[in-house]
Structures are given as structure tokens and as C-alpha cells.
Amino acid sequence: MGWLWAIIVGLVLGLLAKAIIPGKQHVPLWLTVILGMIGAIAGNAIARAAGVDATAGVDWWRHVFQLVMAIILVGLGDRAWTAVRGSRRRA
């Protein structure tokens, strides 16, 4: 069940990140989900280091850290994907 939640959270965070980043992203959905999952893991680690990983009620700061990391990773992943796909088309 943990993997299912990880995929769902990765999908939601990845799609939110794609919606927030200006312009069109060329990264495929499967990579968006993976980058969203990695963003969630990295955001949890940052929240734990900041001491805000477990609060009473909803962990808003943890979610903010997760979303920011997903935005960064989807943006970087899109640039890398475009660079790789662009070089393949020229060859």
C-alpha cells in the first residue's frame, strides 16, 4: 500500500509542479510521476532537518517543501529531457 501512496503523491506533486512552472514542459507523464516521488522524499528530508516533519494537524510546511522540491526537479528534468531528445533528433 505504501508504493501506491508514493505513486499517487508523486503524480499529484508532479502535476502541480507542471502547472506552476511557466511554459510548456516536454517531460512525459511517467517521468513527471518519478520526479514528483523524488521531490516528496527530498521534501520530507528537508522538513525533518528543519524540525517541522511532524506537527499537530496538517503538516503544511512538509507539503510546501515537497512541492518546492517537485517544482525544482520537474524543471530540471524537463531541461534534461529536452536536451536529450533534441540531440537525438539531430543524429
C-alpha angles and dihedrals in degrees: 000000000000092000091051091054091047091054092046093048090045091051093049095045093044093050092046089050091050090049093050097045109086118239132020120313119210098198113119122244095252091056091045089056092048092048090047090052092050089047090054092051093047091046090052090051092050091047090050091050090049091049096240100104096107119035134154108275123355116003096229095165092053090052091048091052090048093050094047091051091047090051091051094046095045090049092050091042091052092052091048092046091050092048093051095043091045093053091048092055092053094051 
